[in-house]
C-alpha cells in the first residue's frame, strides 16, 4: 500500500521560467490539475495548480479594457511568480493512509512524491487515492458481491466466516471488520462465484444476521 504502487510516475514538470500561457496549455492538454515546478536537477521548488492559473487570469465579468491590461501582464509572468513554494510532499514508501491524512489535514488536491534528493519521482492525486482504494476493495472486479453481516464481537468470528464461505466453494477476496467500542460492529466480505440469495440463506442458517 505504498504510494510508489499507485502514484502517477514521471509526471509533467516545468522549470520556473515557464510562462503562464504554456503552463495553462500543459494542464489542458494532459488533463491534469497540478504542475510541479523543478530546478535544473529535477528537485521540487514549487507547485502551480489550475486554481493558481485561474486566479492569475482576468475574470469573465471584467471589462474588455481591464481584460486586455491583465492579459498583457499575465503574458509577462512565469510560474515562479505564482507558484506555491511551501509544498507538502511524501516519499515513495509512504502509505495510502499517510496520503489520506494529508489530504484531509491540508485540504490539498495532490501530493508530489519525492526521492531522497528532493527530486520528483511521481505525483499522487485525489483521483489516484480513489483509484487505489477501489482496487484494494475490489470495486472494479466483475462478478463480485459485497455482503455484510453483523459482528457480535465473539472471538474467532472472522475465521469462522472465512472457513464457511471457502468451504462452500466461494472465493473470498476481501474481508473487513469494522468494530464498535462495545466490541460489536459489522463485517464485510467481497465474494466471487456466489449467488447472493443462496449465500444469504446459508449464512442465516448458521445464525449470522445478514445486513440489508
N, C-alpha and C positions, 0 to 999 in steps of 0.2 A: 504494500500500500504506500510505496514511496512515490514522490512526485515525478521522479525520473521515468516511471512507468506510464504516466498519464499526461505529462506536460506536452505542449507543442514544442518540439525540438527545432533548433536553428530558426528562431523567429526572425521576422523582418526587423532590422535595427537601422538606425540612421546616425550619422555624425552630427555634432551640434550646429554646424553651419548649414544644415538642410533648411531650405526655405519652407515657410508655412504652406505655400501652394503645393510643393512637392510632397510634404507630409500628408496633406489632405488627399492628394491623388493616391498615395500608397494605401491609406486607410480605406478609401472607396474601392480601389482595385482588388485588394486582398480581403475585403470584408472583415476587417479587424477593428478593434476599438482602442488599442494602445500601441505606441511605438517606443520601445526602449531606445534611449539616446546613449551612444557609447563613444569612448575615446578611441585613439588610433590603435590601442591594444585590445579593443573589444570589451573593455571594462565599463560597467554601467555608471553613468554620471547623471542620468535623469530619465524621466518618462513624460511623453506627451500623449494625452488622451483625446478622443474625439470631442469631449466636453471642453477641453482647453482650446481646441481649434474653433469650436462654435462660439466661444466667448470672445475670441480674437476678431472674428469677422463681424461685419455690421448686421444689425437686426433688420428683419424684413419690414419693420414699421418705420425704419429710418427714412429720412428724405433722400432723394436722389443725390443731392449735393453732399449730404453727410456721408452717404454710402461711398461716393467717389473719393472723398478725403480719407475715409477709413481704409478703403482698398489700396490707396496709394501707400499708406503707412504699413499695412499688412504686407504689401509686396516687398518691403524693405526688411521685414522681420525674419528671423530664423527660429528654429525650435529652441535654441538656447535662451531666447527671450521669454518664452512662456512655459518651459518645461518645469516639472516638479522635481526638485533635487533631493528632497528628503523621502527616499523611496523605501518602502517596506519590501524586503526580499527574503527568500528562503534558499536553502541548499537542496541539491537533488535527493538527498537522503531524508528530507523532511517528509512527514506523513500527510495523508489526506486530512486527518484530524487537525494537524498543525495549520494547514491552509484554511480549513473551515473556521477555526478560531480567529485567524487573522482577518478573514473576510467579514466576520461578524463584528469584531472589535474595531477595525479600521474603516469599515464601510467603503471598501475599495472593490474594483471590478476585475483586478488582475494582479498577479504577483510574479515578478521576474525570478527566475531560478538561476542562481549564480554558482560559479566554481570557486575554488579556493582563492584565486587571484581577483575575484570580483568580475570575472568575465561572464557574459550572458550565455548560458547553456540552453535556456528554454524559457517559456512563458506559460503560466498556469492561470487560466481564466475561470470565471464562474461557470461558464459553459463546460469547460474541462472537468470541473468538480462534479457537475450534474452528470456528465457522461461517465465519470469514474464510478459514482455511486449506482448509476443504472446498471453498469457492468457488474459491480460487486454483488448487487442484489438480484441479478439475473432478470432484469426487467425487459431486456431485448431478446430473451430466449423464447423461440417459438414453441408452442405446445406445453408451456409451463403453467402451473397452477399455484397460486399463493393462497395458503389456507392457514387460519389461525385457530388456536384452542386456548381455553382459559388455563392459566397456570395456578395450581392450588398450593404451590410452594413446597411440595414434598420432595425429599431428596431422591434423585435418580429419575425424575420425570422426563428430562431431556433424553437421556439414554434409552428409556423405555419407549418413547415416541419414535426415535430413530430406528430402534430394533424392530418395532412393529411395522413401520412403513416399508423398510427394506425387506422385511420378512414377507410382505405381501407382493414383492416383486416390483415395487415402485422406486424409482430413482429419487433420492433426496439430495438436492444440490445446495440448499441454503437452510439454515436453522438459526433463528434469532430469538433470544429470550429477553423480554422487557419486564424487569422486576419492579414491583412497587415496594415502598418502605416496609410494608407488613409481610413481605415475602411472596405475596401473590402477584399476579400480573398476566401477561399474555405471551404465548409462544407462536411464532410464525414460521411456516415451512414452505419452501418452494419445491414443488414436486413435478416430475416428468413421467409421462406414461400413465397418468391417473385419470380415472373417470370421476369427476367431482362428487356426484351423488353417491357413488359406491364408497369412496374414501370417507365421506361424512358418515355413512351408515356404519362402516367398520369401526371408526373412532368412537362413535356414540355407543356401539355395542360393548366397547371396552371401558365405558364410563367417562370418556372425555366430553367436555362441553365445547362444541364447535362454535366459533364466533360467527355471527351473521355477516 
